[in-house]
């Protein structure tokens, strides 16, 4: 009887792991789709659309005009997008960025623009009411 219990327990563990990884894939895909819509609005300077796709968490922390102006102003300086690679995309624990509890994703795009090469575009997104919304977008540079 003991071997049967072990097999059943192992089966249930494998089934649970499969569900978790399916949810992980769904979250990763949905967050990336939301990020790319948001980035498209950023690339085109669409301030109202940017703000409408921004998380309530960010809206509570920042003034709309200041944040949108900062995002668009930073982006405009770089010129046209030459290339934006498929992002690195992972689940993020809220405590790592001093955020409240929630379901977060951290995406990093390797990008090149007319006026700026080898840029890292980093984004934090949160799931709010089943929709992925941008908490923040910021830039980094490769440091090899």
C-alpha positions, 0 to 999 in steps of 0.5 A: 500500500505504501508504494501506491501512496508514494506514486499518488503523492508524486503524481499530485506534486507533478500535476501541481507543478504543471499548473504553476508553470502553466500559470507562469507562462500565461502571466509572462505572455499576458504581461509582455503583451501589455508591456508592448502595447504600453511601449508602443504608446510611449514610442508614439508619445501618446500620453493619455494612453500611457496613463490609462495603461499605468497601474493604480499603484503608480497613479497613487505615487506619481502626478500624471503630468510629471510622470508622463512628461518624464517618460515621454521626454526620456524616450524622445531623446533616444530617437526612433526604435531600431530594434527591441529584442524579445524581453527577459521576463520573470516573476518578481517578489514585491519585497525586492523593489519595496512594493506592496503584495501583488503579482508582479513581472519584471521585463528587460528589453535590449534596445537600440535607438537612432540616438542611443545604442545598447539600452536596457529598457526595464519595466515592472508590471503588476496584475490589477483586477486581472489586467497587467499594468505598468508600475514603472519604466526606466533605462539602463545601459550594458556594463560589460 
